Amino acid sequence: MPGERDGLALAEAVHRERPDVRLIITSGRAQPAPADIPDNGQFIGKPYNLEASPEIIRAMPNKASARRSRTGNDWCLMRR
């Protein structure tokens, strides 16, 4: 990711601004500590397991009251 901010810092910034957005953090290097993943966040390691990934996503908390973003999508993919 270009610049000084890494993916986890970006995920934290998104979480502060939009706590209703569910975050998927991915990495092919190392899994972040659970305390480093914002609330409403989930880590999925690379390479992706195409069978397990949809189940992980479906299992994430789904706030029925969460507002939609301007694009109509309340998901934000963060790559690390």
OpenMM code with the backbone's topology and positions (N, CA, C; nanometers):
from openmm import Vec3, app, unit

residues = "MET PRO GLY GLU ARG ASP GLY LEU ALA LEU ALA GLU ALA VAL HIS ARG GLU ARG PRO ASP VAL ARG LEU ILE ILE THR SER GLY ARG ALA GLN PRO ALA PRO ALA ASP ILE PRO ASP ASN GLY GLN PHE ILE GLY LYS PRO TYR ASN LEU GLU ALA SER PRO GLU ILE ILE ARG ALA MET PRO ASN LYS ALA SER ALA ARG ARG SER ARG THR GLY ASN ASP TRP CYS LEU MET ARG ARG".split()
positions = [
    Vec3(0.0850, -0.1158, 0.0000),
    Vec3(0.0000, 0.0000, 0.0000),
    Vec3(0.0903, 0.1231, 0.0000),
    Vec3(0.0690, 0.2138, -0.0927),
    Vec3(0.1576, 0.3310, -0.1004),
    Vec3(0.1363, 0.4266, 0.0172),
    Vec3(0.2403, 0.5035, 0.0473),
    Vec3(0.2307, 0.6019, 0.1547),
    Vec3(0.2729, 0.5445, 0.2878),
    Vec3(0.2508, 0.6231, 0.3922),
    Vec3(0.2945, 0.5839, 0.5256),
    Vec3(0.1940, 0.4969, 0.5989),
    Vec3(0.0682, 0.4987, 0.5576),
    Vec3(-0.0364, 0.4237, 0.6278),
    Vec3(-0.0415, 0.2813, 0.5750),
    Vec3(-0.0428, 0.1836, 0.6666),
    Vec3(-0.0578, 0.0450, 0.6236),
    Vec3(-0.2057, 0.0073, 0.6254),
    Vec3(-0.2361, -0.1131, 0.5840),
    Vec3(-0.3756, -0.1569, 0.5736),
    Vec3(-0.4491, -0.1573, 0.7061),
    Vec3(-0.3804, -0.1955, 0.8138),
    Vec3(-0.4462, -0.1961, 0.9451),
    Vec3(-0.4767, -0.0547, 0.9923),
    Vec3(-0.3869, 0.0400, 0.9646),
    Vec3(-0.4129, 0.1801, 1.0007),
    Vec3(-0.5312, 0.2329, 0.9205),
    Vec3(-0.5390, 0.1958, 0.7932),
    Vec3(-0.6530, 0.2370, 0.7119),
    Vec3(-0.7821, 0.1746, 0.7636),
    Vec3(-0.7772, 0.0470, 0.8003),
    Vec3(-0.8960, -0.0197, 0.8551),
    Vec3(-0.9426, 0.0501, 0.9827),
    Vec3(-0.8486, 0.0879, 1.0684),
    Vec3(-0.8838, 0.1577, 1.1928),
    Vec3(-0.9462, 0.2936, 1.1633),
    Vec3(-0.8923, 0.3656, 1.0642),
    Vec3(-0.9486, 0.4954, 1.0268),
    Vec3(-1.0906, 0.4797, 0.9724),
    Vec3(-1.1122, 0.3790, 0.8893),
    Vec3(-1.2468, 0.3535, 0.8369),
    Vec3(-1.3405, 0.3188, 0.9517),
    Vec3(-1.2945, 0.2371, 1.0451),
    Vec3(-1.3777, 0.1979, 1.1589),
    Vec3(-1.4154, 0.3188, 1.2455),
    Vec3(-1.3210, 0.4112, 1.2644),
    Vec3(-1.3517, 0.5320, 1.3437),
    Vec3(-1.4581, 0.6169, 1.2748),
    Vec3(-1.4470, 0.6318, 1.1437),
    Vec3(-1.5416, 0.7147, 1.0686),
    Vec3(-1.6748, 0.6457, 1.0434),
    Vec3(-1.6699, 0.5158, 1.0199),
    Vec3(-1.7898, 0.4389, 0.9829),
    Vec3(-1.7910, 0.3061, 1.0576),
    Vec3(-1.8262, 0.3069, 1.1871),
    Vec3(-1.8230, 0.1832, 1.2643),
    Vec3(-1.9203, 0.0761, 1.2148),
    Vec3(-2.0138, 0.1143, 1.1276),
    Vec3(-2.1090, 0.0175, 1.0731),
    Vec3(-2.0513, -0.0622, 0.9567),
    Vec3(-1.9389, -0.0214, 0.9026),
    Vec3(-1.8780, -0.0898, 0.7877),
    Vec3(-1.8052, -0.2145, 0.8368),
    Vec3(-1.8376, -0.3279, 0.7764),
    Vec3(-1.7679, -0.4526, 0.8085),
    Vec3(-1.6403, -0.4579, 0.7260),
    Vec3(-1.5304, -0.4942, 0.7886),
    Vec3(-1.3990, -0.4902, 0.7240),
    Vec3(-1.3420, -0.6298, 0.7065),
    Vec3(-1.2830, -0.6534, 0.5915),
    Vec3(-1.2096, -0.7771, 0.5661),
    Vec3(-1.0644, -0.7372, 0.5472),
    Vec3(-0.9783, -0.7878, 0.6337),
    Vec3(-0.8359, -0.7598, 0.6256),
    Vec3(-0.7701, -0.8864, 0.5716),
    Vec3(-0.6865, -0.8701, 0.4695),
    Vec3(-0.6204, -0.9853, 0.4088),
    Vec3(-0.4694, -0.9639, 0.4085),
    Vec3(-0.3958, -1.0736, 0.4126),
    Vec3(-0.2509, -1.0671, 0.4036),
    Vec3(-0.1975, -1.2027, 0.3611),
    Vec3(-0.0932, -1.1999, 0.2853),
    Vec3(-0.0225, -1.3213, 0.2491),
    Vec3(0.1005, -1.3393, 0.3352),
    Vec3(0.1225, -1.2453, 0.4252),
    Vec3(0.2418, -1.2487, 0.5095),
    Vec3(0.2095, -1.3071, 0.6459),
    Vec3(0.1500, -1.2273, 0.7319),
    Vec3(0.1251, -1.2713, 0.8695),
    Vec3(-0.0153, -1.2312, 0.9126),
    Vec3(-0.0718, -1.3100, 0.9994),
    Vec3(-0.2032, -1.2778, 1.0529),
    Vec3(-0.1858, -1.1757, 1.1653),
    Vec3(-0.2613, -1.0649, 1.1585),
    Vec3(-0.2504, -0.9671, 1.2669),
    Vec3(-0.3080, -1.0224, 1.3968),
    Vec3(-0.2625, -0.9669, 1.5071),
    Vec3(-0.3170, -1.0049, 1.6375),
    Vec3(-0.4642, -0.9657, 1.6420),
    Vec3(-0.5477, -1.0447, 1.7088),
    Vec3(-0.6906, -1.0110, 1.7171),
    Vec3(-0.7159, -0.8688, 1.7669),
    Vec3(-0.6333, -0.8190, 1.8574),
    Vec3(-0.6508, -0.6821, 1.9086),
    Vec3(-0.6237, -0.5762, 1.8025),
    Vec3(-0.5517, -0.6131, 1.6959),
    Vec3(-0.5207, -0.5181, 1.5889),
    Vec3(-0.6308, -0.5083, 1.4838),
    Vec3(-0.7261, -0.6000, 1.4874),
    Vec3(-0.8361, -0.5998, 1.3897),
    Vec3(-0.9529, -0.5222, 1.4499),
    Vec3(-0.9986, -0.4159, 1.3817),
    Vec3(-1.1093, -0.3371, 1.4363),
    Vec3(-1.2361, -0.4209, 1.4541),
    Vec3(-1.3242, -0.3739, 1.5437),
    Vec3(-1.4555, -0.4367, 1.5567),
    Vec3(-1.5205, -0.4389, 1.4188),
    Vec3(-1.6049, -0.5366, 1.3947),
    Vec3(-1.6681, -0.5580, 1.2637),
    Vec3(-1.5659, -0.5967, 1.1580),
    Vec3(-1.4477, -0.6414, 1.2006),
    Vec3(-1.3446, -0.6817, 1.1072),
    Vec3(-1.3189, -0.8315, 1.1136),
    Vec3(-1.2695, -0.8831, 1.0037),
    Vec3(-1.2369, -1.0253, 0.9934),
    Vec3(-1.1111, -1.0381, 0.9101),
    Vec3(-1.0212, -1.1261, 0.9515),
    Vec3(-0.9000, -1.1535, 0.8748),
    Vec3(-0.9215, -1.2765, 0.7887),
    Vec3(-0.8785, -1.2692, 0.6635),
    Vec3(-0.8763, -1.3839, 0.5726),
    Vec3(-0.7363, -1.3885, 0.5125),
    Vec3(-0.6645, -1.4984, 0.5362),
    Vec3(-0.5287, -1.5117, 0.4866),
    Vec3(-0.5233, -1.5462, 0.3387),
    Vec3(-0.4114, -1.5134, 0.2782),
    Vec3(-0.3868, -1.5484, 0.1392),
    Vec3(-0.2927, -1.6682, 0.1380),
    Vec3(-0.3007, -1.7552, 0.0431),
    Vec3(-0.4009, -1.7549, -0.0649),
    Vec3(-0.5382, -1.7873, -0.0099),
    Vec3(-0.6381, -1.7309, -0.0728),
    Vec3(-0.7742, -1.7480, -0.0248),
    Vec3(-0.8218, -1.8918, -0.0416),
    Vec3(-0.8928, -1.9392, 0.0567),
    Vec3(-0.9588, -2.0680, 0.0483),
    Vec3(-1.0980, -2.0394, -0.0077),
    Vec3(-1.1191, -2.0693, -0.1335),
    Vec3(-1.2438, -2.0326, -0.2002),
    Vec3(-1.3658, -2.1029, -0.1418),
    Vec3(-1.3447, -2.2129, -0.0719),
    Vec3(-1.4581, -2.2802, -0.0080),
    Vec3(-1.4896, -2.2195, 0.1281),
    Vec3(-1.3869, -2.1821, 0.2039),
    Vec3(-1.4082, -2.1315, 0.3397),
    Vec3(-1.4384, -1.9821, 0.3438),
    Vec3(-1.3837, -1.9035, 0.2510),
    Vec3(-1.3998, -1.7585, 0.2556),
    Vec3(-1.5451, -1.7128, 0.2578),
    Vec3(-1.6328, -1.7656, 0.1734),
    Vec3(-1.7733, -1.7222, 0.1812),
    Vec3(-1.8367, -1.7521, 0.3169),
    Vec3(-1.7999, -1.8640, 0.3782),
    Vec3(-1.8543, -1.8976, 0.5099),
    Vec3(-1.8050, -1.7999, 0.6160),
    Vec3(-1.6793, -1.7610, 0.6075),
    Vec3(-1.6243, -1.6633, 0.7016),
    Vec3(-1.6990, -1.5317, 0.6882),
    Vec3(-1.7216, -1.4896, 0.5653),
    Vec3(-1.7917, -1.3632, 0.5403),
    Vec3(-1.9349, -1.3703, 0.5908),
    Vec3(-2.0049, -1.4800, 0.5632),
    Vec3(-2.1436, -1.4933, 0.6093),
    Vec3(-2.1532, -1.4942, 0.7617),
    Vec3(-2.0486, -1.5439, 0.8280),
    Vec3(-2.0498, -1.5531, 0.9734),
    Vec3(-2.0219, -1.4190, 1.0418),
    Vec3(-1.9777, -1.3197, 0.9655),
    Vec3(-1.9488, -1.1895, 1.0244),
    Vec3(-2.0774, -1.1259, 1.0747),
    Vec3(-2.0671, -1.0468, 1.1831),
    Vec3(-2.1867, -0.9798, 1.2343),
    Vec3(-2.2522, -0.8953, 1.1265),
    Vec3(-2.3826, -0.9028, 1.1197),
    Vec3(-2.4580, -0.8257, 1.0212),
    Vec3(-2.5548, -0.7373, 1.0975),
    Vec3(-2.5244, -0.6103, 1.1059),
    Vec3(-2.6107, -0.5179, 1.1780),
    Vec3(-2.7233, -0.4740, 1.0861),
    Vec3(-2.8432, -0.5179, 1.1161),
    Vec3(-2.9578, -0.4826, 1.0325),
    Vec3(-2.9792, -0.3325, 1.0300),
    Vec3(-2.9388, -0.2636, 1.1359),
    Vec3(-2.9592, -0.1198, 1.1410),
    Vec3(-2.8456, -0.0410, 1.0766),
    Vec3(-2.7444, -0.1112, 1.0275),
    Vec3(-2.6300, -0.0411, 0.9688),
    Vec3(-2.6740, 0.0362, 0.8457),
    Vec3(-2.6291, 0.1606, 0.8389),
    Vec3(-2.6648, 0.2399, 0.7210),
    Vec3(-2.5754, 0.2009, 0.6049),
    Vec3(-2.6238, 0.2212, 0.4872),
    Vec3(-2.5468, 0.1898, 0.3672),
    Vec3(-2.4570, 0.3071, 0.3326),
    Vec3(-2.3444, 0.2780, 0.2694),
    Vec3(-2.2570, 0.3850, 0.2236),
    Vec3(-2.3190, 0.4497, 0.1003),
    Vec3(-2.2548, 0.5537, 0.0536),
    Vec3(-2.3083, 0.6250, -0.0639),
    Vec3(-2.3175, 0.5339, -0.1863),
    Vec3(-2.2339, 0.4305, -0.1913),
    Vec3(-2.2361, 0.3395, -0.3058),
    Vec3(-2.3377, 0.2280, -0.2874),
    Vec3(-2.4007, 0.2227, -0.1688),
    Vec3(-2.4965, 0.1170, -0.1422),
    Vec3(-2.4322, -0.0109, -0.0934),
    Vec3(-2.3028, -0.0045, -0.0639),
    Vec3(-2.2288, -0.1225, -0.0215),
    Vec3(-2.1696, -0.0960, 0.1166),
    Vec3(-2.1947, -0.1829, 0.2141),
    Vec3(-2.1409, -0.1599, 0.3475),
    Vec3(-2.0183, -0.2467, 0.3757),
    Vec3(-1.9529, -0.2918, 0.2710),
    Vec3(-1.8298, -0.3698, 0.2842),
    Vec3(-1.7121, -0.2872, 0.2379),
    Vec3(-1.6009, -0.3048, 0.3030),
    Vec3(-1.4780, -0.2361, 0.2633),
    Vec3(-1.3653, -0.3389, 0.2731),
    Vec3(-1.2995, -0.3673, 0.1642),
    Vec3(-1.1917, -0.4665, 0.1617),
    Vec3(-1.0589, -0.3965, 0.1856),
    Vec3(-0.9886, -0.4408, 0.2877),
    Vec3(-0.8586, -0.3852, 0.3200),
    Vec3(-0.7530, -0.4913, 0.2953),
    Vec3(-0.6595, -0.4613, 0.2085),
    Vec3(-0.5498, -0.5548, 0.1847),
    Vec3(-0.4289, -0.5069, 0.2614),
    Vec3(-0.3538, -0.6013, 0.3128),
    Vec3(-0.2345, -0.5671, 0.3896),
    Vec3(-0.1136, -0.6211, 0.3197),
] * unit.nanometer
topology = app.Topology()
chain = topology.addChain("A")
for resn in residues:
    res = topology.addResidue(resn, chain)
    for name in ("N", "CA", "C"):
        topology.addAtom(name, app.Element.getBySymbol(name[0]), res)
